[in-house]
């Protein structure tokens, strides 16, 4: 049985299809959020992930935005928050959501509210404690964190100057921040291991790189899935 994690596929159904077909029924797939927005098939991916028994779904900031749009009046948001929608690539996702029938809308939002998590802790075969969330956090906040930080915060990336020895058996894995923002000189889209491998950023910016990293939580080895070109009939 494999226990793996991946994140931030942002509507790329091609890559999601590869991942879901590659792993077996008894594998565990921990998704660190942001299935939707930017790409064209976010709602379809979200529905499939939330129905997939292998998936442990951790909420991303883009899923939280969808919940907020629905709760506070999605029609008004489409009119008054055009800049927010455009900057976050949410327009296609919102249109697809609105096209769902009322039953499917209810099911989707209900599952997002009740069948997702803000974080997950996995103790791997080497007895390493692995803390997983969408945005990550500082090692010094492992005993004190909140929803906003777990979904949005990027400050922690430069906060841990020295790894707290109290947490020497802990590892933090996150997405949310494309590795290209942390290390602009890194041309090849590869996961970013930092603080002596105690923190790992697995967001390789699928929207641009057309690839996604899947990290094995027992070995901490990575497998990359690259978007495949669809065959065209002549």
Rosetta silent file (secondary structure, phi, psi, omega in degrees, C-alpha in Angstrom):
SEQUENCE: XXXXXXXXXXXXXXXXXXXXXXXXXXXXXXXXXXXXXXXXXXXXXXXXXXXXXXXXXXXXXXXXXXXXXXXXXXXXXXXXXXXXXXXXXXXXXXXXXXXXXXXXXXXXXXXXXXXXXXXXXXXXXXXXXXXXXXXXXXXXXXXXXXXXXXXXXXXXXXXXXXXXXXXXXXXXXXXXXXXXXXXXXXXXXXXXXXXXXXXXXXXXXXXXXXXXXXXXXXXXXXXXXXXXXXXXXX
SCORE:     score description
SCORE:     0.000 S_00000001
   1 L     0.000  130.549  177.105    0.000    0.000    0.000 S_00000001
   2 L   -98.043  141.525  171.166    1.305    3.436   -0.969 S_00000001
   3 E  -120.216  113.135 -173.621    0.637    6.595    1.024 S_00000001
   4 E  -131.574  165.663  174.322    1.322    9.629   -1.144 S_00000001
   5 E  -136.675  153.759  174.763    0.477   13.306   -1.355 S_00000001
   6 E  -154.249  169.375 -172.057    0.079   15.850   -4.150 S_00000001
   7 L  -157.030  164.526  164.184   -1.313   19.358   -4.472 S_00000001
   8 L    52.606   50.617  178.085   -2.359   22.331   -6.593 S_00000001
   9 L   -86.650  -11.218  167.862   -3.403   20.650   -9.833 S_00000001
  10 L    41.685   61.931  170.262   -5.746   23.577  -10.574 S_00000001
  11 L    76.819   12.525 -179.408   -8.198   22.089  -13.030 S_00000001
  12 L   -91.172   93.011 -175.588   -5.774   19.892  -14.982 S_00000001
  13 H   -69.879  -29.842  178.299   -7.906   16.822  -15.669 S_00000001
  14 H   -57.808  -49.281 -178.685   -5.213   15.229  -17.847 S_00000001
  15 H   -71.906  -41.102  177.341   -2.819   14.960  -14.915 S_00000001
  16 H   -58.598  -40.288  178.741   -5.522   14.012  -12.412 S_00000001
  17 H   -61.558  -42.697  178.586   -6.546   11.155  -14.711 S_00000001
  18 H   -61.669  -44.735 -177.679   -2.981    9.861  -14.817 S_00000001
  19 H   -65.854  -47.605 -176.479   -2.640    9.980  -11.044 S_00000001
  20 H   -66.229  -29.781  179.327   -5.977    8.337  -10.265 S_00000001
  21 H   -82.657  -23.466 -177.975   -5.303    5.551  -12.780 S_00000001
  22 H   -75.337  -39.137 -174.063   -1.745    4.930  -11.606 S_00000001
  23 L   -90.977  151.160 -172.542   -2.531    4.230   -7.951 S_00000001
  24 L   -87.096  172.141 -177.344   -4.364    1.148   -6.686 S_00000001
  25 L   -63.401  -31.028 -177.483   -7.577    0.783   -4.701 S_00000001
  26 L   -94.370    6.668  175.475   -5.736    0.186   -1.428 S_00000001
  27 L   -81.992  157.352  176.042   -3.417    3.189   -1.793 S_00000001
  28 E  -113.886  125.838 -178.451   -3.988    6.407    0.156 S_00000001
  29 E  -116.273  111.428  179.873   -3.803    9.697   -1.735 S_00000001
  30 E   -96.947  115.757 -179.069   -3.615   12.832    0.410 S_00000001
  31 E   -99.654  127.612 -173.260   -4.467   15.903   -1.633 S_00000001
  32 L   -93.277   23.011  171.198   -3.214   19.187   -0.197 S_00000001
  33 L    95.594  163.180 -177.523   -5.816   21.429   -1.787 S_00000001
  34 L    71.165   60.855  172.146   -6.460   23.632   -4.823 S_00000001
  35 L   -79.742  -23.552 -169.513   -8.119   21.226   -7.222 S_00000001
  36 L  -108.065  175.046  175.528  -10.014   24.105   -8.808 S_00000001
  37 L    71.635  160.868  179.415   -9.441   27.421  -10.640 S_00000001
  38 L    70.421  -49.012  177.727   -6.880   28.445  -13.288 S_00000001
  39 L   -98.783  174.980 -169.690   -7.505   25.298  -15.365 S_00000001
  40 L   -85.466  -14.018 -168.998  -10.717   24.235  -17.158 S_00000001
  41 L  -122.829   33.250 -175.666  -11.914   21.177  -15.227 S_00000001
  42 H   -59.578  -47.039 -177.549  -11.823   22.133  -11.552 S_00000001
  43 H   -64.436  -41.826  178.762  -15.401   21.232  -10.678 S_00000001
  44 H   -61.378  -44.439  178.454  -15.156   17.869  -12.429 S_00000001
  45 H   -64.564  -44.174 -179.028  -11.931   17.061  -10.585 S_00000001
  46 H   -59.286  -45.043  179.431  -13.377   18.247   -7.275 S_00000001
  47 H   -61.568  -44.295 -178.546  -16.430   16.025   -7.648 S_00000001
  48 H   -67.328  -42.487 -179.773  -14.313   12.983   -8.486 S_00000001
  49 H   -62.602  -43.202 -177.323  -11.823   13.552   -5.690 S_00000001
  50 H   -71.182  -15.164  176.099  -14.515   13.975   -3.054 S_00000001
  51 H   -99.891   -5.756 -176.828  -16.106   10.692   -4.212 S_00000001
  52 L   -87.780  117.145 -174.847  -12.798    8.782   -4.384 S_00000001
  53 L   -67.214  -15.135  178.568  -12.376    6.614   -1.277 S_00000001
  54 L   -80.812  -18.184 -170.779   -8.587    6.739   -1.623 S_00000001
  55 E   -88.275  129.280  163.696   -8.494   10.506   -1.284 S_00000001
  56 E  -103.743  114.753 -169.383   -7.969   12.400    1.967 S_00000001
  57 E  -101.233  116.645  174.147   -8.843   15.943    0.909 S_00000001
  58 E   -98.050  131.223 -176.138   -7.205   18.889    2.655 S_00000001
  59 L   -63.708  137.976  173.338   -8.877   22.207    1.936 S_00000001
  60 L  -106.726  168.424 -179.551   -6.974   24.732   -0.174 S_00000001
  61 H   -65.186  -27.377  178.604   -7.440   28.484   -0.276 S_00000001
  62 H   -73.670  -35.136  173.860   -9.172   28.203   -3.664 S_00000001
  63 H   -66.584  -37.711  177.501  -11.736   25.760   -2.258 S_00000001
  64 H   -63.349  -38.511  177.942  -12.276   28.176    0.627 S_00000001
  65 H   -63.100  -40.196  177.511  -12.912   30.967   -1.887 S_00000001
  66 H   -61.657  -44.383  178.019  -15.536   28.839   -3.619 S_00000001
  67 H   -60.720  -39.790  179.313  -17.247   28.204   -0.283 S_00000001
  68 H   -66.681  -40.683  177.742  -17.210   31.930    0.454 S_00000001
  69 H   -60.022  -42.701 -178.750  -18.693   32.793   -2.939 S_00000001
  70 H   -68.340  -44.142 -175.874  -21.514   30.335   -2.353 S_00000001
  71 H   -68.187  -37.102 -173.760  -22.175   31.408    1.235 S_00000001
  72 L  -102.898   12.246  175.082  -22.167   35.146    0.615 S_00000001
  73 L   103.227   88.517 -172.943  -23.974   35.213   -2.717 S_00000001
  74 H   -66.343  -31.338 -178.949  -22.220   33.850   -5.732 S_00000001
  75 H   -67.537  -43.183  177.157  -24.224   35.940   -8.216 S_00000001
  76 H   -63.937  -38.943 -179.718  -23.221   39.203   -6.557 S_00000001
  77 H   -61.897  -38.572 -179.947  -19.616   38.064   -6.385 S_00000001
  78 H   -63.016  -29.810 -178.774  -19.552   37.480  -10.110 S_00000001
  79 H   -87.735  -45.069 -170.223  -20.573   41.080  -10.660 S_00000001
  80 H   -92.642  -20.005 -175.257  -18.720   42.928   -7.899 S_00000001
  81 L  -114.691   40.406 -176.805  -15.543   40.870   -7.465 S_00000001
  82 H   -60.096  -36.773 -178.604  -14.430   40.562  -11.072 S_00000001
  83 H   -66.166  -42.990  178.162  -10.844   41.507  -10.225 S_00000001
  84 H   -61.940  -45.381 -179.370  -10.598   38.824   -7.549 S_00000001
  85 H   -62.191  -44.355 -178.515  -12.087   36.236   -9.873 S_00000001
  86 H   -66.436  -44.163 -177.541   -9.778   37.171  -12.718 S_00000001
  87 H   -65.236  -27.750 -177.583   -6.621   37.232  -10.593 S_00000001
  88 L  -104.087    7.176  177.081   -7.322   33.792   -9.185 S_00000001
  89 L    62.521   34.907 -171.951   -8.487   32.138  -12.395 S_00000001
  90 L   -93.087   -8.922 -169.753  -11.871   31.364  -10.856 S_00000001
  91 H   -59.961  -49.471 -177.971  -14.231   32.300  -13.676 S_00000001
  92 H   -62.239  -42.797  179.198  -14.438   28.882  -15.390 S_00000001
  93 H   -59.463  -45.360 -179.040  -14.823   27.105  -12.056 S_00000001
  94 H   -66.082  -39.222  177.861  -17.656   29.400  -10.996 S_00000001
  95 H   -63.761  -42.208  179.237  -19.435   29.043  -14.335 S_00000001
  96 H   -65.906  -37.515  176.817  -19.203   25.254  -14.127 S_00000001
  97 H   -62.776  -44.845 -178.359  -20.519   25.332  -10.576 S_00000001
  98 H   -64.431  -26.235 -179.719  -23.499   27.454  -11.615 S_00000001
  99 H   -79.677  -11.903  176.591  -24.333   24.999  -14.392 S_00000001
 100 L   -67.654  150.861  173.282  -24.743   22.133  -11.904 S_00000001
 101 L   -73.749  167.128 -172.714  -28.282   21.207  -10.946 S_00000001
 102 H   -60.492  -36.602 -179.771  -29.392   22.080   -7.412 S_00000001
 103 H   -65.361  -45.632 -178.858  -28.844   18.561   -6.071 S_00000001
 104 H   -68.966  -33.992  174.457  -25.271   18.359   -7.359 S_00000001
 105 H   -60.673  -47.745 -178.637  -24.524   21.850   -6.048 S_00000001
 106 H   -61.773  -45.119 -179.005  -25.708   20.845   -2.598 S_00000001
 107 H   -60.402  -44.227 -177.530  -23.746   17.586   -2.631 S_00000001
 108 H   -63.953  -49.349 -177.947  -20.538   19.312   -3.680 S_00000001
 109 H   -67.496  -38.365  178.639  -20.707   22.097   -1.103 S_00000001
 110 H   -61.366  -42.374  179.031  -21.812   19.702    1.637 S_00000001
 111 H   -68.465  -38.252  177.636  -18.816   17.453    0.999 S_00000001
 112 H   -62.418  -35.628 -178.686  -16.445   20.434    0.903 S_00000001
 113 H   -78.861  -34.611 -167.813  -17.747   21.537    4.288 S_00000001
 114 H  -115.299  -10.857 -177.120  -17.964   18.161    5.989 S_00000001
 115 L  -123.211   23.040  177.309  -15.550   15.749    4.314 S_00000001
 116 L  -123.428  165.763 -176.905  -12.406   17.843    4.095 S_00000001
 117 E  -129.786  158.474  174.136   -9.659   18.662    6.584 S_00000001
 118 L   -87.007  -29.108  178.954   -7.381   21.611    7.316 S_00000001
 119 E  -155.353  167.604  179.122   -4.397   19.402    8.090 S_00000001
 120 E  -148.524  139.316  177.499   -3.372   15.776    8.432 S_00000001
 121 E  -115.133  124.471 -179.555   -0.607   14.090   10.428 S_00000001
 122 E  -119.074  127.671  174.419    0.905   10.895    9.092 S_00000001
 123 E   -98.495  112.052 -171.966    3.420    8.782   11.009 S_00000001
 124 L   -84.427 -176.334 -174.254    5.403    6.942    8.357 S_00000001
 125 L   -66.082  -20.628  176.352    7.212    3.619    8.419 S_00000001
 126 L   -95.936   13.425  178.515   10.361    5.272    9.721 S_00000001
 127 L    64.727   27.749  173.300    8.391    6.843   12.586 S_00000001
 128 L   -86.831  134.713  178.057    8.689   10.331   11.119 S_00000001
 129 E   -89.474  115.742 -174.932    5.817   12.625   12.030 S_00000001
 130 E  -111.756  117.545  178.845    4.648   14.320    8.861 S_00000001
 131 E   -97.005  122.387 -177.635    2.427   17.371    9.104 S_00000001
 132 E  -118.174  133.279  172.028    0.536   18.099    5.901 S_00000001
 133 E  -155.417  173.238 -176.355   -1.498   21.178    5.046 S_00000001
 134 L   -66.288  -55.671 -172.579   -2.133   23.369    2.041 S_00000001
 135 L   -95.246  -15.211 -176.801    0.070   26.356    2.814 S_00000001
 136 L    83.311 -177.514 -179.570    2.401   24.896    5.436 S_00000001
 137 L  -166.323  169.646  176.451    3.551   26.591    8.629 S_00000001
 138 L   -74.259  146.640  177.548    6.556   27.338   10.798 S_00000001
 139 H   -57.722  -32.038 -178.858    7.914   24.505   12.913 S_00000001
 140 H   -73.941   -7.626  178.317    7.402   26.755   15.929 S_00000001
 141 H  -104.155    8.778 -178.324    3.672   26.891   15.156 S_00000001
 142 L   -61.427  -25.865  177.334    3.100   23.138   15.184 S_00000001
 143 L   -99.846    2.868 -175.287    1.411   23.534   18.569 S_00000001
 144 L  -155.659   91.259 -178.663   -0.349   26.769   17.688 S_00000001
 145 L  -138.478  164.117  179.963   -1.896   27.288   14.269 S_00000001
 146 L  -135.663  171.637 -175.318   -5.104   28.608   12.748 S_00000001
 147 H   -60.839  -43.944 -177.812   -7.159   28.184    9.589 S_00000001
 148 H   -59.222  -45.614 -179.668   -5.908   31.338    7.885 S_00000001
 149 H   -64.420  -41.561 -176.700   -2.265   30.292    8.240 S_00000001
 150 H   -68.479  -23.266 -178.304   -2.880   26.738    7.047 S_00000001
 151 H  -101.569  -26.794 -168.055   -4.649   27.966    3.903 S_00000001
 152 H  -126.088  -27.710 -165.710   -2.889   31.226    3.028 S_00000001
 153 L   -69.215  136.750  173.051    0.379   31.904    4.863 S_00000001
 154 L  -121.292   -6.691 -176.710    3.719   32.104    3.076 S_00000001
 155 H   -61.399  -30.863 -174.692    5.700   33.933    5.756 S_00000001
 156 H   -63.003  -21.500 -175.121    6.808   30.678    7.369 S_00000001
 157 H   -58.691  -32.574 -178.990    9.015   29.834    4.396 S_00000001
 158 H  -112.114   11.488 -176.054   11.694   32.215    5.658 S_00000001
 159 L   -88.301  -33.790 -172.597   10.911   32.093    9.382 S_00000001
 160 L   -83.149   77.418 -179.026   12.598   28.872   10.498 S_00000001
 161 L   -63.934  -40.997  176.198   16.190   30.049   10.640 S_00000001
 162 L  -129.264  130.193 -179.002   17.118   27.123   12.886 S_00000001
 163 L   -68.103  127.069 -179.464   15.033   23.968   13.090 S_00000001
 164 L   -65.038  116.743 -175.613   13.648   23.565   16.606 S_00000001
 165 H   -61.588  -20.658  176.196   15.296   20.437   18.016 S_00000001
 166 H   -59.795  -26.485 -177.358   12.103   19.733   19.942 S_00000001
 167 H  -113.824   36.650 -176.134   10.627   18.749   16.565 S_00000001
 168 L   -64.459  -20.363  178.616   13.590   16.815   15.177 S_00000001
 169 L  -100.552   12.049 -178.703   11.313   13.936   14.169 S_00000001
 170 E  -106.227  147.890  178.436    8.794   16.215   12.466 S_00000001
 171 E  -136.130  141.815 -178.263    8.494   17.084    8.790 S_00000001
 172 E  -118.087  123.989 -179.818    6.225   19.657    7.156 S_00000001
 173 E  -121.359  133.531 -175.352    4.924   19.149    3.619 S_00000001
 174 E  -149.497  170.062  171.033    2.884   21.771    1.808 S_00000001
 175 L  -120.663 -133.050  171.521    1.831   23.256   -1.515 S_00000001
 176 L    75.005  -46.060 -178.719    0.300   26.696   -2.169 S_00000001
 177 L  -104.636  108.871  178.227    3.583   28.476   -2.959 S_00000001
 178 L   -55.541  137.493 -177.123    5.009   27.547   -6.382 S_00000001
 179 H   -58.645  -24.458  179.731    8.658   26.579   -5.991 S_00000001
 180 H   -66.038  -23.468  176.947    9.487   29.157   -8.653 S_00000001
 181 H   -78.045  -29.604  179.841    8.573   31.890   -6.136 S_00000001
 182 H   -80.105  -42.709 -176.373   10.969   30.492   -3.537 S_00000001
 183 L  -132.039   83.613 -176.678   13.844   29.831   -5.895 S_00000001
 184 L   -58.880  -20.996 -178.899   13.482   31.847   -9.135 S_00000001
 185 L   -80.800   -9.939 -178.860   16.733   30.375  -10.445 S_00000001
 186 L   -80.910  104.866 -176.643   15.301   26.858  -10.422 S_00000001
 187 L   -79.627  -43.281 -178.484   14.420   26.242  -14.054 S_00000001
 188 L   -77.226  128.526  179.901   13.460   22.562  -13.795 S_00000001
 189 L   -73.306   94.612  178.204   10.105   22.066  -11.999 S_00000001
 190 L  -128.551  153.178  178.890   11.146   19.905   -9.053 S_00000001
 191 L   -60.192  156.234 -174.862    9.911   19.852   -5.479 S_00000001
 192 E  -111.743  112.236  177.403   11.752   22.142   -3.083 S_00000001
 193 E   -98.930  127.279 -178.495   13.347   20.542   -0.028 S_00000001
 194 E  -142.674  172.475 -172.440   14.534   22.996    2.588 S_00000001
 195 L    51.030   54.641  177.019   15.557   23.236    6.234 S_00000001
 196 L    54.296   42.875  177.627   17.604   20.058    5.885 S_00000001
 197 L    70.617    4.831  178.429   14.667   18.228    4.271 S_00000001
 198 L   -75.862  -18.976  175.780   12.376   18.926    7.241 S_00000001
 199 E  -127.181  139.157 -179.424   10.153   21.026    4.976 S_00000001
 200 E  -136.041  124.405  174.894    9.104   20.132    1.449 S_00000001
 201 E   -99.032  119.826 -175.996    7.137   22.285   -0.984 S_00000001
 202 L  -105.481    8.438  178.065    5.474   20.102   -3.616 S_00000001
 203 L   -84.304  102.947  179.999    3.765   22.875   -5.620 S_00000001
 204 L  -102.073   24.788  174.412    5.639   22.887   -8.943 S_00000001
 205 L    57.333   69.051 -178.353    3.090   25.247  -10.535 S_00000001
 206 H   -53.790  -36.753 -177.593    1.073   22.802  -12.610 S_00000001
 207 H   -56.923  -37.614 -178.740   -0.593   25.652  -14.501 S_00000001
 208 H   -97.382  -45.176 -174.852    2.747   26.630  -16.066 S_00000001
 209 H   -76.634  -19.218 -176.361    4.902   23.492  -15.800 S_00000001
 210 L    57.956   33.469  177.796    2.109   21.147  -16.961 S_00000001
 211 E  -147.336  160.687 -179.657    3.368   18.637  -14.415 S_00000001
 212 E  -139.015  142.496  178.978    2.595   17.585  -10.850 S_00000001
 213 E   -97.668  134.461  174.437    4.718   16.039   -8.115 S_00000001
 214 E  -118.779  119.220 -173.032    3.451   13.081   -6.080 S_00000001
 215 E  -102.988  127.014  174.376    5.452   12.451   -2.913 S_00000001
 216 E   -76.842  123.404 -173.883    5.654    9.047   -1.211 S_00000001
 217 L   -81.900   -9.842  175.545    5.290    9.743    2.506 S_00000001
 218 L   -91.415  -37.074 -178.994    7.182    6.647    3.606 S_00000001
 219 L  -102.601  -17.887 -173.616   10.253    7.076    1.432 S_00000001
 220 L    60.108   26.795  173.140    9.974   10.831    0.734 S_00000001
 221 L   -96.097  152.874 -172.283   10.747   10.028   -2.885 S_00000001
 222 E  -116.737  145.988  172.628    8.895   11.819   -5.637 S_00000001
 223 E  -121.914  135.433 -178.446    7.221   10.773   -8.883 S_00000001
 224 E  -106.092  137.539  175.850    6.372   13.367  -11.525 S_00000001
 225 E  -114.148  122.370 -177.427    3.336   13.249  -13.795 S_00000001
 226 E  -103.644  138.190  177.498    3.589   15.259  -17.005 S_00000001
 227 L   -59.186  131.867 -179.814    0.583   16.407  -19.009 S_00000001
 228 L   -98.008  141.867  175.926    0.195   14.230  -22.099 S_00000001
 229 L   -73.555  135.903  178.500   -0.805   15.595  -25.462 S_00000001
 230 L   -73.359  136.712  179.502   -4.130   14.254  -26.620 S_00000001
 231 L   -68.654  139.410 -179.258   -3.949   12.149  -29.729 S_00000001
 232 L  -112.023  132.691  177.939   -5.566   13.744  -32.750 S_00000001
 233 L   -79.970  128.032  179.933   -7.378   11.820  -35.420 S_00000001
 234 L   -75.888    0.000    0.000   -6.206   12.730  -38.898 S_00000001
